[in-house]
């Protein structure tokens, strides 16, 4: 870093103030792509279509303009009729999805907004290509089914595969291609309802030769490098659908804790069927074990009750399925209730009248449930006055009733309902019910002073309803004033003692609460209920809770604190403080806000101001941070051609920014510039003085020089006033070669995403890729390609061809430069066409290197018209070499690089530092093409209308 500091010591610092109110601009947006695209269609209906293979890396970059710098947001829709945005969004310029899956295809939107005008939105549709393994299923003609499956006349072989794009199917018998009309006994067609998704091979009047191996090949014509998929099915005279048998009972009734094994065996099927178990609940229990058709459920529990199915499939006919039901014995939820004589309008139990005791239990299986009754511990049998009944055993939950006719004093006592399952092993449930002169229906009251209940927010409160009667019923609590959940989230809470306890009560819990008797474990009469009011007191809610105020010395500052709500709503007082010092206090009248004004701000007036608005519960606080710090400055990213002084080893950069709210505080006296090379820790700093007042919208320019190519730098700017330093702003400055449209000099080292306006040829086999050694993946091809750019930097970029799969021997990739104009010295004649030196660096290392060709193509020509002006093949070693060629174009032209893949994957070819300069090449290297040393083919290049173009380098 010290070396860089010494270079930066020579920085020439120039400050240019330009008043430009129009520098603020609404956003524009453009989507560019990188990653592993198979194909990208040009703009079509305002969007592009980006095709990528499943499992590859998707990388989309949103390039924006606009000042202030727009905020960028990526969202995605499903690409279907019900296009709905996903919950997740990416707030980043670059959207990166590694190993993309088919469900991630769809329409991606880049939205940019900066508060000026409408947001800018562009979209690109991502089409994920994939091809799954095909599956062949075999079916017979239903009307001709016989005992022996394949002695009937007609057989259908159906081939299905999931894919994008649509599949083209091919059928083979052995090695022979089957097509419609090639064999009278063969018919090939697509069913109407699945057009293009499947292909059916129909074998009519089955013949001996039809017993053979059938291959179905699914192909998408190698789109995206997706290789064809093949599946083979052997059809024999023994081919038959799967048939299975369960060696278990149905249903299986077991006790909890037992181990259950379900055995499924195949009884027929060719090819041999595969067996699988499924559960009616959707998934098998986690503890289940499956081996060779046997499903074992150890330590079975009640939640394992359900239907279990064994499915056998061999792709012949429909899968075979057999099911059984497992029932785990259980008893739960025992309840009782007492019903007074229904023929008298009286809820009390009286001598001489009827009374009914009901007992209810949930049992599994319900048909095994059996009840018995005891009175005072002795067995009770049904009689004329003691009538015992039970609901249908198939009805759950099971209920038993004991009707006592003409109640007598001798009937008083404890009645016990006992529920059990036949066979035992499950503990019984016993419910005791006391019938006596003290058995009375419930009564519900609210204790004196317990409604309304007023508590502070955050405290614990107990709402109490007194319940009398015998037996005491369960109390149900709910909200009485609105349909709202209780504190635990449920709509109703149970209480056995009549108390509802609420911990950490909040203001939202204020309102009416209803307590109500339940019919269970008590009298089956009209519910008794009462209502309790809960009042939650809380300190004032105020705004703003926190606010930053920036102001210069000597100016007036006004701060306002407003009450939103409070309980009690009668606010007592307010107190304004600076730090701990009391400034002003008072009480509220009819207003709901209070102001504090600083008439003339002094230096000691800076600091944290608080306004406490206080009621009897406590204070609500507004906080104001009063500071003289300047606002952040806004980096300007839309500078036209920001790079300058483009010398061989160093470059300059035009840094521009505007100041946000420059008049909000004291005058900015200087900016502190900090700069460091990326990857380094040490900063170089210098103050840039500012003369006069900066105006709103004024574009300030500072030229950085002697920056080392192609390194990137982090630049930090901090405004300074009498108060001190303000908010800092940083950005990254990256190197990219400028493009000179007049073609006095052109240089490109591919450091920017725009790659100097080079484009990919649409008629080649694959694309050139922009990469640096720091990011390039050499996992599969370590013995090819460069370890850095031409200058040796691992952060520098270059262009290369990736020759790994799915590339094949002879595949070509062409990279096209922008079109250059030729301006002759005599505008009326081109008898002496200008000469240019065309040079570039190349790296051709690896045992499978193919060829690199360079073309100069004039308007109206093709590369085949002239042939390459430079060409080289084979391994040239692990180093960069330079090529120079003098060319004599007579019309506007392009230079084209063509990389040709060799016989293997170790054949990556790279280029860097492409240059075009006026004049002959000084001491050019020997030209690899014999007989074309001076590019004398210019005599056959036709004359064309000259075009003038302007190229803008978009900076990030």
N, C-alpha and C positions, 0 to 999 in steps of 0.2 A: 504493500500500500504506500510505503514511503516513496517508491519510484513514481507512483501515480501522483502523489502530493507534489513532487518536484515538477512534474509536467503541468499540473493544474496551476502551479505558481505563475505560469506564463499566460493564464487566461486573460483575454482582453474583455473587459466589462464595459458594455455600451448600453445606456439606458435611453430608450426612445419613448416619450409619452405621446399617444395618439388619441385625441378625443373622438370617440366613436360610439354614439348612443345606439347605433344599429348592430353592435356586436352581439347583443342578446338575440338568440334565434331559437325557434321551436325545433323539436327533434326531427331528424330523418333517420331511417334505419335501412340496413342492407344485411342479408344473411349470406355468409360465405361458409364453405364446408371444407373439412379435411377428414382425416380418418381413413377408413377402408371402404369407400364407396365403390359399388359396381358400376353405377351410371348415375348421372345427374342430368335430367332434362331441363332445357332452358325455360324461361318464364312462360307459364301457360295459365291463363286465367288468374293472373296476379300471384301465382305461387310456383315453386319448383317442386319436382318430384325426385327425391333422393333414394336410390335403391342400394340396399346393403344386405349382406348375407348374415343370417343368424349366427351369433357368437362373435362377430367382429366388433370393432370399436366405432361408435358414432361420435363425431365431433363437429358441432355447429358453432360458428362464431357470429355474434351480432355486432356489426360495425355501425356505429352511430355518429351523427354530427349534431350540433346544437350547443348553445351556451345559455345558462349553466349546463355542465355536463349531465346528460340525461341519465336517469335511473333506468336500469335494464332488468326486465323480468321475462323469464321463459315459462310458458305454460304449455300444456299438451291436452289435446282432445283425443277421444278414442277412435276417431275416424269412422264412426258409424252414424246412423240416423239420430241416435240419442246423444250426440256430441255434448259431453259435459266435462268441464274443466276438472282436472284432478285437484285434490286438496293441496298437494305439494307443488311448489313452484321453485324455480332456480333463479336467484338474484345474482347473475353473473354474466359476463360477456360471452363466455364459452360454455356450451352445454356438452358435457362429456359423459357418455354411457358406455362402459366397458362390457363386452360380452352381451350385446343387445339380444333380447328375446322377442319372439313373434308378437307377444301381447304389447310390446313397447312401440310397435309401429303406430302410425297415426299422423295427425296434423300438429306440428309444433309451431307455436307463435312466439315471436320476439316482440315485446312491447317496450317502447322507450318513451319516457315523459320527463319533462323538466319544469312543468308549471306554466309553460308558454304555449298557447295554442292547444290543439288536440294532440293526444298521444299518437306516436307513429307506430304502426303495427305491420309486420311482415310475417308471412307464414311459409313453411316448407313441409311438404308431405313426405314422411319417411315410410318407405315400403320395404318391409323386412322379408327377404326371400329365404325359403327353407324347403326341404324335401325329406319327409320321413320314410322309413322303411315300409314298403307296400305289404299288404296282407291279402292272402287268397282264401276265400271261403267257398265251400262247395255245397250245392243244394240239388235236390232232386225235384222233378216235376210232381207237384202235390197230387194231381189227379191220377198219377201212375205209380203211387207208392206201393211197394210190395214187401214181403218179408225180407228178402235179400236186397239190400239197398241198391247195389249197383248192377243188378240184372235187369232193371227196368230200362226204358228206352232213352230217356232224356236226362242229361246232367248239365248243371250250370256252374261254371267256375267264375267267381266274381273277384276282381282285383281292385283294391281300394288303398289310397295313400293320401295323407295330408300334405299339402304343398302350397306354395305361393312362389311363382305364378302357376297357372293351371298345368296339369300333367298331360303328356302324350304317352299313351300306353302301347306296348307291343307284346304280342303273345308268341311263344315258341313251343313247339312239341319236339323235345329233344333239341336238335340243332336247327330244325326247320322252322322258318318263319310262317306263322299262320295269319292269313289275311282274309277279309271277306271275299268269298268267291273262289278261293284257292282250293277248297275242299268242300264237296257237297255235304259232307257230314258235319261241317263246322259253320257256325254263324257267330259273328262278332257284332256287338251293338252296345249302345249306352242307354240305360233306362231313362225315360223322359224326366222323371222327377229328380234325378241326380245328374243332370247333363254335365259332362266334362269331369265329374268327380270320381267316376268309376268306369270300368270296362268289363263287360260280361262276355265270357266265351261259352257258347252253347254247343254241346255235343249231342247231335241228334242220332237216333238209332245206333246206340253205342256198339262199336265194332271192336274186335280184338286189338287192332292197332291203336285204338284210343286209350288203351291202358299204357301210360307212358309218363315221363317227367314233363310237366308243363311249367314254363318259366314266364313270369310276368315282369316286364321291365318298365319302370316308371322313369320318365325323362322330362327334364325342363330345358333340354338342348344346351346343357352346360352353362346356363345363365348364372352369373355370379360365381362361376366355378363349381356349381352344384353337380356332382357326378351322378350318373344314372344309378338307380337302385334296382336290385334284382331279387326276386323271391321265387323259390322252386317248390312245386307241389307234385308229389308222386301219386298218380291215380292208378289203383289196382282193382282187381275183382273182389278184394277184401275190404276195400275202403268203406267205412261205415261210421255213422254218427256216434257220439259218446252216449253211454248208458251207465248209470250209477245206482248204488244201493246203499242205504244208511243202515248200519248195524246197531241202531239204537231205537228206543221206544219214542213214541210221540203222544202226549208230551212227556218230558222228563221232570219229575217233581223231586227236588233235593232239599236238604237242610243246609243252612249257611255253614261255611267252612269246609264243606266237602270238595273233593276234586272230581271234576266231571270230564270224561273223555268222549268225544263224538267221533265215530269211525265212519268214514266214507270210502267205498271201494268202487272201482270201475268194473262193470260187467261186460262191456263191449266197447268197441271203438277202434278205428284204424284211420290215421295214425294214432298212437297211444295218447289219450287225452291228458291234459294237465288239470289238476284239482286245486280248487281254492275255496276258502270259507269266507262268508260275509255275515254281517250282523244287521238285523233290521234297524238298529239304532244308528247305522251309518259306518261305525268303525268297531273293530273287535276290541275287547278289553286289553289294556296295555300288558297285563300279566299273562295273556294267552300265549300258548305255544302251538305251532303247527308243523307237522312232519309227516310227509307221505300220506296225506289225506286224513290224518288224525288231528283233531283240534282238542287241546287239553286246556281246561280252565281250572287252575289250582285255587284253593281257598275261595270258593265262589261266594258272592255276596248278593244282597237283594237287588242292587243296581245292575247286576248281570242278567236279570230276568229279561227274556225276549226271544225273538225268532232267529235261529241260526240256519244258514243255507249253505249247502255244498254245491258248487258249480263246476261242471266238467266241460272242457272245450277242446276240440281238436280241429276247429275250422271246418268241420263237416256238419252240415245241417245246423240246427239251432243248438246252443249249449244246453246240456242236461242240468236240471236243477232239482234238488230234494231239500226239504226243510223240516226242521223239528223245533219245538218250543221248549225252552228251559224255564221252569217255574221254581223259584226259591221261596221256601216257606217263610212267612213272616206274620207277626201280629203287631199292630201299632195304632195309636190315636184312640185310646179308650175314653169315652165320654158318657155322661148320663144327663137326664133331665126328668123333672117331676111335672106331670100335667094334672091340675085339679079337675074336678067334675066338669066336663064341657057343657052339661045341660043346665048349669046354674051360673048366673052372672056374678061369680065370686071367685077371687084368686086364692082364697084360703082353703086349707084342708079341714074338713069338718066330719064329725062322726055321723054315720048313716049315709054318707055320700061316697061316690066312686073316686078313686085316685089311681093314676097310672104312673109306673116307673119304667122309663125307657133306658136301654143300655146299647151303645153302638161301638163297634170295633172294625177297623180295616184289616182284612185277612187275605193272605195269599197262600194257597188258592182258596177262593171263597167257599167252594163246596166242602172243604174240610173243616170249616168253622162249626163249632158246637158250643152252645151256651148251657149253663146250669145256674140255678138260683139257690141261695142259702138264706135262712132267716135265723139271725142270732147264732150263726155257725152251723146250723143244722140244715140238711137238704130239704128243699121245698119242691113239692110236686104240684102240678096243675090240678085245680079242683073247681067246683062250681063258684066259689067266692074268690079263689086265687087262680086267675086264668093266665097261663103262660103261652105266649105266641112268639113266633120267629119269622122274619121275612124270608122270601125265597132265597135259597142258598146261592143262586146264580147272581143275585143282586149284591153289589158292593157299594158302600160298606154294609156289613151285616148288622141287623138290629133285632133285639129281643125286647118284648114288653111284658111287664107284670101288672095285670089289672086286678086291683083289690076292690071287690064289689061290696057295698054296704059296710064301710069302714067301722071297726069296733075298737074299743080300748085294747083288747087283747091283740090287735094287729100291730100296735106300736112296737118298734124294734129296729134293728139294723138289718137291712136287706143287702145281700152281696151278690153281684152279677159276676160270674166266672166265665171267661172266654178262653177256649183252647182249640188246638188243631188235633185232629185224629192222628194217632200214632205218636204223639208226644214229641220230644226233642226240642220243642219251642216253648219257652217259659210262658205260663199262663198270665192273663191279665185279669186282676180282680178289682172291682169297683164297689165301694161301700156307700150305701144311701141310708140315712137315718130318717125314719118316719115317726114323729111323736107330736105331742101337743105344742112343742116349741118349733116345729117345722113350719115356717111362715115364709111368704113371698118376700122378695127383696124390696128395700126402700133406699133411695139415693138422694143425698143432700150435700151441699157445699158448706164446710165449716164457716162459722162467722169470721169475717175479716180475711177470708181466703179468695175473695173475688170483689173487685179486680186485684190482681197481683202486679205490683210495680217493682221492677228490678233493673239494675245497671247492666248494660251490655257487657258480656264476657263473664258474668256471674253464673252460678248454678241455681236453678229454681225448681221447686217441687209444687206441682198442681195436685190438689187433693180433693177427692170425692169420698165422703163417708158412705159406706154401704152397710146396711143392716139386713137381717133376715137369716134364715137357716134352711139349707146351706148357703154360704156366701158365693155368689156367682163370679165369674171372670168379668173384669171391667174392660171395655173397649174404648180406646181414645182415638179421636179424629178431629180434623179442623171443622169448625162449625160455620165460619164466615166465608169460606171459599174452598174451591176444589184445589187443594194444595197438599203436598206430601208432608208427613210428620218429620220430626228431626232426624229419624233414622232412615228416611227415604221412602218408607212404605206409606200407604194410604191409611193404615190402621195399626195401632199398637195395643198389645194386651198388658193388663196389669192385674196381679192377684191380690194386691193390698189397696187398690184404689188410688195409688200415687203414680203420677207421671213425672219423672225426673229428667230435666233438660240441662245438660252441661254446656257451658260456654255459649250462653244464649246470645243471639244476634238480633239486630233490629228487624230483620225480615220475619222473625218469629212472632212479632206482635200480632194480636188478634184473639178470636174466640176459639176455645177448645171444648169439645163435647165429650163427656164421660157417659157411658151407656152400659147397662147390664147385658150380658150375653145369656142366651137360653141354655147354653151348655153348662153343666155342673151346677144347675140351679133350677129355678121354676120356668116351665115353658109357658110364660105369660107375656103380655105386652111389655117390651123393654122399658125400664125406667131410665131417665136421662137427666143431666144437668149441664149447665154451661158455665165456664170460667173465663173471665177476660184476663189476658196477659198484656201488660204494658211494659215495653222495653225502653228504658231511658238511655240516651246516648249523648255524648258531647256534640257540639255543632260540626256539621260537615261544611267545609269552606272551599273557596277557590280564589286564586290559584294555590295549590298545595306548594308548588315551587316554581319560581319564574326568575329568569336571568334578565337583568336590566343593564344595558350598556349606555353610558353617557359620559360626555366630556366635562372637564372642570369648568365651573362658573355657570353651568346651565341648570335649568329647573327640572326636577324629577318628581313625578307623581306616581304613587303606588296605591292600589285599591284592593281591599279584601272583602269578599262578599260571602254572606251566609246562605247556604243552599237549603239546609234542613237541620232540625234539632228536636230533641224531646227531653225535657219540656221545651216548647218552642219559645218561651219567654227567655231571651238571652239577657244575662245580667250585665256584662261589661266587656270592654276590649282593652288591650294593652299593646302599644307599639314599642319595640325595643330595637336598638342597634347593638348587636352582641348581647351583653348582659345589662346595658344601660337603658333605663326606662326613658322613652322619649315623650309619650303622650298616652293618656288613659281616659276612658269615658264610658258612658252607657248609651245603648241604642234607644232611639225614639221610634218613629214610624219607619225609618229606613232599615234596609237589611244589609247595608254595606258601610264601610268606613274608609276614609282616605288619609294618607300621610304625604305631605308635600315638602320637598327640599327646595327652597327658593333659589339658592345659588350653591352648587355643589363644590365643596372643598375637598382636598385630598384626604382629610381625615373622615370625610363622609362616605368613603367607599367601605364596603363590608356587607355583612349579612343582616338584613332587616327581618324581624318577625312580628307578626300580628296575631296575638292570642285572643280568640273570641270564646268567652267563658260562660257556661251555664252551671247549674248546681252539680252536674255530673262531672264536668271537666272541661278542658280547653280543646278547641280546634285551631290549628295553626296554619297561617299563610307565611311562606318564606320567600324573600326577594334577595337575590344576590346582585348587589349594585357594584359594577366594575367598570373600569375605564379601558379594558382590553378591546382591541379592534376585532371586528368580525373576520372570519376566515376569508382569504382571497380565493377566487375561483379560477382554477387552471383552465386555459383556453386550449382545446385540443384540435381545433379546426384550422390551424395555421396553414396557409398555402405554402408548400415547399419549404418546410422548416429547416431542412438540412442545407448547409452551405459550406464554403471553403473545403470542398471535397478533395483533399490531397491524398496521396497514396497511403499514408499511415495515420492520418488524423482527419477529423471532421469537425464542423461547427454545427450548432443547433440554435434555432431561434425560439426562445422560451417566451411565451405570452400568457398574460393573465389579466383579470379584472378584479377590483376590490369590492367586496360585498359591503353595502351601506358605509361608504367611506366617511360620510359626514356625521355618523352616529356618535362618534367619540372625538377626541382630540386629533389634530392633523397628524397624518403618518409622516414621520421624519425619515424613515429608511426601511428597507427590507433586508433581513438577514438571510443570505443565501447559503445553504448547506448542500454539499454534493459529495457523493461517494460512489465508487464503482460497485456494481452488484456483486454480491459474494464477499465483499470486504466489510469491515466494521468501522474503520476510521473515517471521520467526516472532515472535509475541508470547508471552512466558513469564511465569508466576507460580507460586510455590510454594503448595501447599495443605497446611496443617499437619494432622497426624493426632494425636489425643489417645488414649492408651491403646493396647492391643494389638488388632490386627486378627485376627479369628477366621477359621478355615477356612470357606469358604462364605458369608462375610459380604458382602452386597451393598452397595456403596458408591455413593452418588449425588452428583453434582455438577451444579448447574444453570448452564447457559450462557445469558446473555441478550444483548440488543441485537445479535443476528446479523442481517445485512442480508438481506432477502428479495429474490430466491429463491436467493441465492448458496449454494454448498456450501463446507464448511471441512474441512481436515485437522487432526485433533486428535491430539496425542501426549502420553502419560502415562509418566512415569519415576519409579519408587519410589526413595526416598533413605533410607539408614541411616547409622550412624556410619562405616561403611566407605566410603561414597560412593554414586554413582548405580548403580542396577541396570539390568536390561534394559528397554528402552522398547517400548511398544506403540502403534500408530497405527490410526486408523480415519477414515473420511470421514463427516461429518455432512451430510445433504442435507435440503432443505426440502420438506415436503409439507403441504398444507392439512389441518387437523383437521376431522373430521366430528362434528357435535354431534347425537346421536340425539334429543334433546329439541327440536330445531329452534328454539332461540332464535336461533342464527346458524349458517349453513353457508357455507363458502367453499372453493372448489377451484380450484387453479391448475395441476393435472395434473403436478406435479413428481415424483410417485412412480409406480412401475409399476402400483400398484393403482388409479390414476386415481380416487381417492375413491369407489371402489365403483361407478363408472359401468360399464355393460355395453353390448355391441353387440346390436342387434335381430337376431333370427335370421330374420326374414321380409323383410329388405330385400335390396338387390342387392349391396352391398359395405359395408365397414367404415370407420369413422373411424380415423385413425392418430395415435398420440402421437409427437411429434417436437419437436426443437429446431432452431433455425436453424443451429447448429453442425454438426449431423449430417444435416440434410435434403438430399437430392440434388436440385439444381435443374438438372441437366444438360440435361434435355429440356424443362423448362418454366421458363425464367428470368424470364419476365414475369408471374408470378403468385405468390401466397402471400406471407406476411410474412417480413421479414428478421430478426426477433427476436420474443420474446414480448411480452406487453402492456406490460411494464416497460422494454422495449428491450434486455433481456439476450439475448445469443446462446446462453447456456447454459441459459436458462429453457425450459420445455416448454409446449406448447399442443396442442390437438387440431385436425386438419384433414382434409379429404377430398381424396384424390389423384385427379385427374380424367384422368390419362394413360391410354393404352390398357392394358387392354381395356375401359375404361369407355365407355358410350354415352350419348348425349343422353337425359335423363330418368331415368337410374339414380339410385336414392335410397340414402342411408346414414343410419341413425338411431342416436343415442346416448341411452341411458336412464340417468337418475339412480337412486340408491337410493330406496327408498320412504320417504317422510316421514310421520310421524304428526301429526295435528292434535289438540291437547288443548284443548277449549273451556274458557272461564272458568267456565261453569256446566255440570258434568258431566251434568246431566239434560236439557239442552236445548242446541240449537245454533241458537237464534234469532238470535244475533249471532256468526256465524262469524268466526274471526280473520282478519286481513289480513297478507299478507307482501309484501315488496318483492323481486321476482325480477329480478336484473340480471346482465348478462354483457357481455363485450367481444367484438366480431366484427371480422373482417378479410376484405373481399370485394374483391379486386383482380385484374383480368385482363379481357381483352376477351370471354371466353367464360363469365363468371360466370352461374350459374343462379340458384337460390333458396335461402334459409335460412329455415326455419320453426321456431318454438318452440311446443310444446304443453304444457299442464298436463293430465295424465290421472289421474282419480281411479279408485279401485278399482272394477272391474266395467265400466269404460268402454273405448272404443277412441278413437283420435285422430279417427276419422271422425265420432264422436258430437258433437264440439264445434268442430272446426276449430282452427287455430292461434291462440294469443293474441298472437303477433307474427310478422310475415313481411316479408321484403325480398328484392328481386331486382335483378340487374344490377351493373355495376361501380361500387364506392363509393370507389375511390381507394386508393392505397398507404398506408393508415394504419389504426390501431385506433380503433374507435368504440364507445361504450357504449350499451346498450339497458337500459331500466328499465320494468318492468311491475308494477303492483299487482295481486295475485291474492287471491281469497277462497275458498280450498278449505273444504269441509265434511266431508271424510273424508281418509283416508290417500291420498297422491298421489305422482306422479312428474313430473319435468319431462323433456321429450324434445326433442332437437335433431335436425332433419331437414335434411340437405344434399341438394340436387338438382343433378345434373350438367347443365351447359349444353351448347352445341353444339360445343365444342372442348376442347383440352387445357389452355388457359390459363384455367382456371376453378376454382382451388383456393380453398376457403372455410375459414377458421380461427375458433376460439373460444377464449377464455381467461378466467380469473378469474370463475367462475360463483359467484354469491352469492345466498343467501336470508336475509332478516332480518325480524324481526317489525316490523310497522308499515307505514304507507303509504310509498311512494317519495317522498323529498323532491325536488321539482322534477323529475319524470321527463321524459326527452326525449319529443318528440312520437311517438306510437305510429304505426308505419307502417300499422296496420289501422284503417280508418275505422270509427267506431261501436263500438269495443271498448276505449275508453280505460281504463275501470275494471274491465275483465274481468267485466262483468256477467253472463256466462254461468253464474255460480255458482248461480243459482236453479234450473238444471235438473240440477245434479250430485247424484246420489243419496247417501243416507246409508249408511255401511258400518261394519262392526266395525273399531275402531281396533286397529292392530298396533303393538307396541313392538319396536324392534330395537336392537341394539348393533353398532357397527361398530368393528373393530380395524384400525388401520393397521399393516401389517407393515413393519418397518424392515429395511433391508439391513444 
